């Protein structure tokens, strides 16, 4: 009976485990204290350069934690994944020294059920146009990276559907000999031919960046590599000439991505490490309320804020249904401390394992926000404790909560928020200590509540640090940029047929 009750509760949460079929239910309920089996593993197999190190890159272009393998003397490789792992808008990277081959992976779904058998996918099963990780697959990856950069997008801001369709179209055009694509293929071949394969650095500068954030051909590669690549058609390869060839090619094909309109990926991050400075550039004591005890980890808890637009309370659309409110509040922990863990292991939105920055990615209700219009509003707080511990000696500050309005300010189809643990100058709602000379008011305002005078300035002090924004990532009191989201891809949908 206890096991049957557990299954009912588990499925009521709407978690993926509810795909369990009747065979598994019968198996579990016929045995006392039976544990849910882990899903069977999945494997990516392929061929590339002999002896290459092969890794999976996330949608931010960075290697994913522990997802790696090595090619043998024939170039064959395999990478084993946990059956619960899914990939979207990621890539395979094979390298020997500074020579780098790439193949884009639009999508790999997790095992559909814990009863599914182990699966092996060849590269061509996952990457259209790529029979192996080689010059052709690298050219396709570079072409798409160049197109994304020309549109101000990143690999993370793509849908699996759009990525697959674009790869198929590009492969067809490349085989047909479209001149602009062949020029890029020639440039990629020249770069790879000149790449030094004897370098043994732990992190040699590789030629291509497919994230879409920086130049597709890394300038540091050109400066550090021992030979300057020279190609027919564009001469000696430079960042400028390579980018010009990419721009010409980008103009010859389209890239369409379609995104979910009613939900958005929200990545919450907090740094708990030495050297933290608050918004007043003063040192933060993260252990003022939370005791520093070995073995503790960071959690988040919260829910939908009371100021959110809720349909049942008379709000006009767009508004949240009661089911939306309940589901989102439960996902955030419903104000129960030390229940929803965050991660510092290179997963769940975390970019670098073990760097003291803890992250969690959640799919929450959303509608598009224009200007100062009201979006979905959440409240949350970080704790540093042990599983099941109460508030005492774990919360970052008592009697207050953090506020966040879900607005996609930077247009990457995600909402990311980075906060220093126990920083009382950021989006803390009551008794906010940001000083007036830095825009502080003591309390926070939602952007829609700010009254603007005839001169275009707020008529009263309005502290509105309640949306995503560029941040100080290293505690030196200078804004470094938008917080990284550890390969978390936007929520996408299949594009409607044209």
N, C-alpha and C positions, 0 to 999 in steps of 0.2 A: 504493500500500500504506500509506503514512504516513497518508493521509486516512482510509482504512478503519479503521486502528487508532485514530485520534483519535475517530471516531464510536463505536466500541465502548467506549472508556474513558468518553466523555461520557455515554452511555446507562447505563453501569454505576453512575453516581452517582445515578441516579434523578431527574435534573433534568428540568424541563418540556420541554427540547429533544428528549426521546425520543418526542414525538409525531410526529417527522419521518417522512414516509411514503416509500415506495419510490422515487417520482419524484425526490425531493430527494436521496436517497442515491445514485441513479444519476447525477444531475447533478453532485454534488460529487466522486464517485469517478472520474468520467470526465475531470476537469480537475485538473491539478497545482496545488497550493497554493490551491485555491478557498476562499473565506471563506464562513462561514455568513451568509446574507442577514438583514437586520433584518426583523422583522415589520412588515407594512403598518400605517399609522396608523389611528386611529379618531377620529371626530368626534362631538361632542354638539351638536345644533342645536336652536334653539327661538325663542320669541318672548317678549318682556318689555317693560319700559318703554323707550321710545325714548331712545337715548343712554346707557343704563345701563352701568356697569362690571359685568361678570359674572365670577365666580370660582367655583371648586370648593372647598368646605369639607371638611376631613377629619372623621373621627368625633369629634374633639375640638373641633369648631366653628371651627378655625383655617384660613385659606386655605392650600391646598396649593401648593407651590413651582411657579411658572410655569404653572399650569393656569388660564388666564384668557382673556377675550375682551371685546369691546365690542359693544353693540347699535347698529344703525344707526338712521336716522331713522324707520324703520317698526317698530323694536323687534326685528328679526331679529338673531340672534347665532349664532356657532359657536365652539366650543372644541376645539382639536386636541390629541390625546393620542398619545404614543408607543404603538405597538402592543403593547408589553410591559406597559403600565400597567393595573392593575386597581383598581377602587374597591369599597368595601363600607361601608355605613352612612355615606354621605357626603351632601352637599347642594350644590345650586346656589344662589348668592346673587347677586341683581341689586340694585344700589343707585344712586340719584341723590341726592347730598347725604346726608341722614339717612333718606331713604325706602328701605326694604329689602323686597324680595320674596324668598321662599325656595321651594325645591322639594326634597324629600328624594329621594335616589338610593339605593335599597336595594343595588343591585349592578350593576357593569359588569365583565364578565370580560375578561381580556387576550385577544389574538388566540390561537386554539387552535393555530395552526401558522404557520410563517414563509411558507407558501404561500397562506395565506388572503388574499383581496383586502381593500382598504381598506373600512371600514364607517362608515356614518353613522347615528346614533341620534337620533330626535326625542325631546324631553322626555317626551312621553306614552308612549314605548317603555320608558322607564326609571323613571318616577315615576307609579305608579298614581293616577288621579284628577286628574292635572295635564295639561291640554291645553296650558298654557303656564305660565311662571313669573309668577304673579299673586296676587291676593287669595285665591283658593281654595286654591292650592298652599301659600301661606303659612299659612293657617288650619290646614290639615292638619299642616304641620310643627310649628306651635306646640302643637297639641293633643297630638301625640306627645311633644314635648319636656316638656310639663307632666305627662303620664302617667309618663314615665321618671323625672322628678324626684320624683314622689310615691312611686315604688317604690324610691328611692335608687339608681337606675341612671343611666347616661349613654348617649348615642347610640352610643358605642363598644361598650357592653355589649348589643348587639342582634344578632340574626341577620338576614340579608337576607330569609329566608323569612318571619319574623315581621313584619318591617317592611312587606313587600309586602302581606301579608294584612291587617294593621291599617289601612294606607292605603286599601285597597279597601273594608273595612267602614266606615271613617269617612266616606269619600266617599259611600257609599250612604246612611248615616244623615243626613249633612248635606243631601243632596238631598231626603230624606224629611222634613226640617224638624224633627229632634229639637231640642227647645227649648234644652237645655243647650249643644249644639254651636253653635246659632245665636247664643246670647249671646256665646260666644267669638269667632265670626266678626264680630259687630258691634263687639266691643272691638278686634279686630285692625284692622278697617276704620277705626275712629276714630283709632287710633294712627297709622296710615299716612296718613290725611287730614291730620293735624296735623304730620307730619314735615316738617322744613324741607328743601326740595330745593335751596336756594340756597347751602348750606354748601359751602365749597371746601377745608376742612381735609383734610390727607392721610389722617387717620384719624378722621373724625367718629364720635361715639358713636351706634351704630345701636340700634334698639329691642329686637331679639329675640336672645336667646342660646339656641340649640337644643342645646347640648352636654349639658345636664342637670346641669352642675356648679353654676352660679349661678342666680339668679332668671331666669325665662324672659323677663320684661320688665325690661330693665336699668334700675335706678334712676338711673344717670347720664344716660340718655337723657331721662328726665322732668325732671331738674334742668337739663340743658343746652339742651333744645329750646325754641324761643322761644314756642310755644303749648302750652297744656295740653289734651290731648285730652279731650273730653266725649262720652259715649255714652248713648243711650237704654238704660235697664235697669240700668246701673251708675253712672251719673253721671260726674263727673270721674274719669278713669282714674288710679289710683295703683297702686303695686306690690301693695298689699294687696288692692284690689278686683279687679285683673286676676288675681291668683293665686287668689282665692276663686272666680272664674268658671271658671278652669282646673280647680280641685279638684272643682267640681260636675260638670264635663264628664268628668273622669277617672274618676269613679265610675260612669259609664254604659257604659264599654267595657273590654275586657280586652286585655292585651298579653303574649303568651307568646313567650319566646325559648328555644331549645334549643342547648346547647353541647356540643362534643366532650368526651368524658370521658377519652380516652386520650392526648390531646396538648394543649398549651397554648402560646400565644404568649409568648415570653420576650424582653423588651426590655432589653438591656444598654446602659448609658450611662456615659461617663466624661468629666469636664471637664478639659481641658488649656488653661488660660488663667491670666493673672496674678491675684494676690489670693487664691489658694486657702488655706484653713485646714483643718487636720486635726481629728480628734475631740478633741484636747487644746487646740484653738483656737490652735495654733501654725502658723506659715507652712510651707507645703509647698514643697520644691524639686523640681519635676517633672523637672529635668534633672540630678539627682544621678547617675543611671546612663544616661539616654537623652540623647544629644547634641542640642542645638537647632540643627538645620540646615534651611535653607529647602528647601521641596519635600517634606518628610517628611509622612506622614499616620499616623493611628492605626489599629491593627489589634487584633484579639482572637484568642487561641488558647486551647485547653483541651480538655476532654473529660469524660466521665462519671467521677465520683469513685470511687475504689476502695471507699469505704464504702457505695456504693449497693446496694440489694437486687437481686441478679441471680439469675434462676430456675435457671440451670445450676449455680450454686454452692450450691444447696440452700435458697435463700430461699423462704419461703411467699408466695403471692400477697397483695397486689400486688407484682410484681417485674418487672424488665426482662429481656427476651429478649436473647440474644447479638446478634441483628440490631438491636434497639433501641440497644444499647450502641454497636455499630459505626457506625450511621447518625448518632447524636447526636454521637459523638466526631469523626466526619469533618466534620459541619456546623460544629463549633466549631474546627476546624483541626488536631486531633490533635497539639497541642503543637508544631506547626511555626510558628515566628514569622513575622510579616509576610506572612501568606498570606490571611487572611480580613479584608477591609477593613471599617472602620466609616465612618459618614457624618455629615458636618456640612453637608448641603445641603438640609435640609427633607424628606428621604425616609428610609425604613427605620427609622422610629421617632424620627427627629430632628425636633424641633418648630420650631426657628428656625435657618435657614441662616446659617453663618458666625459663630455665637456662641461657638465654642470647646467646645461640648458635642457629643461624637461618640456615635453610636448604631448599634445593629444589632438587628434583630428576627429571631428564629429560632423555628420550631415544633418543640418538643422533647417527648419522652415525658412523661406526667403521670398521676398518680392523685390523687384528692381526699385532702387531708390534714386530719385533725381533731386539734386540740390539739397535743400534742408528738409525735404519731406521725411516723414517718420517711417522707419523700417522696423523689422522685428527687433525687439530689445531683450537682451538677456542680462542676468546678474550672476556673478560667480565669485569664487574666492579659492585661493590655493591653501593647502595644508601640507605640513611636513610631519608625517607620522608613520605609524604601523597600521596594517589593515585592521579595521574595526575600532581603532582608537577614537576617543571623543575629541572635543574641541581643545580641552586643556593641554597646553604645551605642544600644540600642533598647528594652530591657525596662525596666519601671517599677521593679522591684526584683528582685535575683537570689535563687535558692534558696528562694523562697516562691511560693505560689499563692493565689488568692482562692477562697473557698468560697461556694456558694449552694445552699440546699435549695428546691426548687420547691414552694412553698406559696402559694396565693392568699390572702394575709392580708387584703387590703382588699375582696375579693369582687367584683372587676371582671372576672373570668375571664381575667386576664393576670397574668404575673409581671414586675415591673419592678424593676430594680436600678440605682441611680445611685451612682457612686463618683468621687471625685477621683483623677485620675491620680497614682500614686506615694504615695497616702495609706497609711501603714503602721499606722494606728490602726483601720481598719475591718475588713473580712473577710479580712485577710491571715492565713494559717494558722499560720505559725511566727514566732517573734520579733515578736509583735504588740506595738506600743509604746503602746497605750492605757493611760493611768495608772490605778492602782487606785481613785482617788477618782472616776473616771468609769466604773467597772465593769470595768476591764481586769484580765486574768489572765496575760497573756503568750502564751496560746494560746487557740484557739477550741474551742467544744463544739457538737455538734449538740443541738437541744432535747431529743431523745429520750434523750440520755445524761446529762442533768442529774438529779442525785439531790436530791429535795426532802424536807426534814425535817418533823417533826410540826407545826412552826410555819408551814408553808407556804412556807418560804424554802429556797433551795439550801443543802445542807450544806457545800459547798465553793464557792469562787469559780467562777462559770460565765459565761464570755463567749460570748454566743450570737448575735453579729451576722452570721447566716448566712441570713437570709430578707429578703424585700422589706420596706421600712419607710419612713416619712416621713423626709425628709432636709433638710439645709441646701443649698439650691440656689445661693446667691450668695456663699458663703464668709464670712458674718458670724457664724458659730458659733451661729446660731439656726435651729431646724427650721422650714422653710417649708411643708412639706406633701408629698404624694405626688408623685413625679417624673412629668412629662408624658410621654406615650408617642407623640406625633407622629401621631395618627390611626390607629395600629395597632389594628385591630378584633380582638375575640376570634375564636377558631375556632368556627364554628357548624355545625350540621347541621339538616336539615329536621326539623321537629317531627313526631312520629308522629301519625297520624290518630286522632282521638278517636271 
